[in-house]
Amino acid sequence: MTDNIEYFKCDVKRFDTIDTEILKIQDKLKPLNDKLKELKKKKKDLQDTICEYMETNEIGECKLQDGALLFKESKSVVPITKGKVYENITIFFKKSTEELDNFNKLSVEAKTEKIYNFIYEENRTYTEKKSLKRI
């Protein structure tokens, strides 16, 4: 029983030593992390300005001393949420009565395809992202 207590005490001391060392390292890293955060914000602001200029002036690449910056545009689909599906179905069924009369005449498969296309293809939103890539 006393052996277990001794092991326990030893483990607690080791834990305390490691925890203290972690705290000391975190204290040393804090100024660096703060500086890193500040630099990343400045970089993001500059990237926005540079991308805007490059887009306006149709510049695709900017030479650097040790490489180049490429202007990239990407377009991605915004994920559909349950709320957005519900909203799109509501919009679909608020269409004019003439459109709904035509819809009601369709087969189940055709109705399904029409609703699916309305939700997933016709009413999708996209986001465009402009960025710089260093090569």
C-alpha atoms as one frame of an Amber mdcrd trajectory, in Angstrom:
protein
   0.000   0.000   0.000   2.812   2.422   0.841   4.447   1.633  -2.518   1.286
   2.823  -4.283   1.300   6.042  -2.286   4.958   6.645  -3.146   4.251   6.082
  -6.862   1.282   8.393  -6.576   3.352  11.125  -4.906   6.065  10.729  -7.537
   3.495  11.003 -10.360   1.999  14.123  -8.759   5.446  15.744  -8.509   6.218
  14.883 -12.147   2.822  16.244 -13.205   3.457  19.478 -11.308   6.925  19.842
 -12.860   5.595  19.297 -16.377   2.650  21.629 -15.795   4.966  24.354 -14.506
   7.255  23.918 -17.506   4.274  24.163 -19.886   3.136  27.385 -18.205   6.629
  28.895 -18.505   6.818  28.012 -22.212   3.321  29.413 -22.816   4.372  32.664
 -21.130   7.381  32.860 -23.453   5.237  32.078 -26.521   2.475  34.582 -25.752
   4.319  37.640 -27.123   5.270  35.685 -30.252   1.680  34.495 -30.759   0.408
  38.050 -30.316   2.936  39.311 -32.860   2.023  36.489 -35.243  -1.668  37.349
 -34.951  -0.936  41.022 -35.664   1.230  40.166 -38.695  -1.426  37.831 -40.105
  -4.030  40.600 -39.840  -1.736  43.063 -41.636  -0.996  40.457 -44.294  -4.729
  39.845 -44.825  -5.398  43.582 -45.195  -2.547  43.930 -47.702  -3.697  40.844
 -49.582  -7.170  42.364 -49.999  -5.684  45.613 -51.324  -3.250  43.839 -53.655
  -5.938  41.461 -54.968  -8.277  44.355 -55.678  -5.536  46.195 -57.603  -4.473
  43.082 -59.519  -8.065  42.288 -60.448  -8.843  45.851 -61.542  -5.704  46.033
 -63.669  -5.910  42.424 -64.898  -2.563  41.437 -63.430  -2.239  37.698 -62.940
   1.274  37.494 -61.556   3.575  39.797 -59.644   7.308  39.039 -59.638   9.200
  39.010 -56.351  12.910  38.757 -55.586  12.504  35.107 -54.655   9.486  33.938
 -56.656   6.158  35.434 -57.588   2.657  36.146 -56.312  -0.199  34.641 -58.281
  -3.637  36.208 -58.143  -6.231  33.459 -57.787  -9.996  33.592 -57.843 -12.039
  30.643 -56.672 -15.757  30.122 -56.608 -17.385  27.704 -54.196 -20.907  26.625
 -53.452 -22.340  27.650 -50.095 -23.473  24.510 -48.227 -27.209  24.000 -47.994
 -28.628  23.947 -44.485 -31.910  22.444 -43.285 -33.271  25.963 -42.951 -32.312
  26.800 -46.542 -33.992  23.619 -47.839 -37.162  24.551 -45.940 -37.009  28.121
 -47.286 -36.517  26.938 -50.882 -39.410  24.465 -50.670 -41.632  27.254 -49.332
 -40.562  29.551 -52.191 -41.166  26.747 -54.684 -44.754  26.223 -53.542 -45.494
  29.972 -53.447 -45.163  30.061 -57.238 -48.133  31.111 -59.344 -51.163  28.826
 -59.454 -50.571  28.200 -63.162 -47.078  26.876 -62.465 -48.396  24.734 -59.611
 -51.188  23.341 -61.817 -48.553  22.261 -64.334 -46.476  20.828 -61.468 -49.414
  18.794 -60.140 -49.846  17.144 -63.545 -46.306  15.725 -63.429 -45.361  12.210
 -62.349 -43.896  11.661 -58.889 -40.404  11.255 -60.386 -40.737  14.453 -62.410
 -42.024  16.362 -59.344 -39.095  15.072 -57.333 -36.624  16.117 -60.019 -38.244
  19.562 -60.349 -38.022  20.230 -56.586 -34.502  18.801 -56.398 -33.309  21.033
 -59.261 -34.983  24.065 -57.703 -33.233  23.512 -54.374 -29.828  22.221 -55.459
 -29.234  23.884 -58.815 -31.434  26.908 -59.442 -31.289  28.522 -55.994 -27.696
  27.846 -54.962 -25.541  30.669 -53.742 -21.838  30.919 -54.449 -18.990  32.688
 -52.755 -16.004  34.071 -54.586 -12.662  34.177 -52.872  -9.699  36.144 -54.106
  -6.270  35.261 -52.815  -2.561  35.457 -53.441  -0.403  32.402 -53.751   3.328
  32.638 -53.391   5.289  30.485 -55.808
